[in-house]
Amino acid sequence: MSVKNETVQSQTTQYLTFMLREEGFAIEISKVREVLDVTTMTRIPRMPEYLSGVINLRGNVVPVMDLGQKLGMGSIEYTKNTCIMIVELEVDANLVEMGVLTDSVQMVLDLNPEDIESVPKMGTNLNTEFIKGMGRQTEEKFLIILDIDKVLASEGEAALREMDSPASARAVVGATPEETVGAEA
């Protein structure tokens, strides 16, 4: 193998591509732990609409969110292709697992830096920090490459606080400390 080929290969990054409401998206494959069929979810009261609930993943409680709804694209319509991507977020130097509902997972795609365009300027009031770039899939078609850590940062921080908090059960259901003490007596 020539030095030139080794350089090109080392710059190539793999992305998992998926669909959200008929638009193509991608995240770095290194962030995805696994892809699951949709399973039974437990809804938690008082959670934002985009949080679909929690699942039991090999004995661990993992929150699941509708990524399309989180991005303001409307609620998911479940089909046989709907799946949950389990992604790992880095929050305060800790790894946190989150489930992300997608309409379908497509494929793993290798993209070179020259295949990724910068995020277009869309005005001063629009926050596009959660988009890493626009990946060229074909001459006419782009994939939106998400920075999944930035998209899910607030949920990851909340999950980390829940794991560290002994009062997490009380916080989940919205009970006050007085209500909890009264219930225990």
LINNOR-V251867 format. One record per helix or strand. SS is the DSSP state (2 for helix, 1 for strand). FROM is the first residue (numbers start at 1). LEN is the number of residues. If there is no record, write none. Layout:
BEGIN
ss:from:len
SS:FROM:LEN
SS:FROM:LEN
END
This chain:
BEGIN
ss:from:len
2:3:9
1:13:8
1:23:6
2:29:3
1:32:6
1:42:1
1:51:7
1:60:7
2:67:4
1:83:9
1:94:9
1:104:8
2:113:3
1:116:2
1:131:6
1:142:5
2:148:4
2:153:12
2:168:6
2:177:8
END
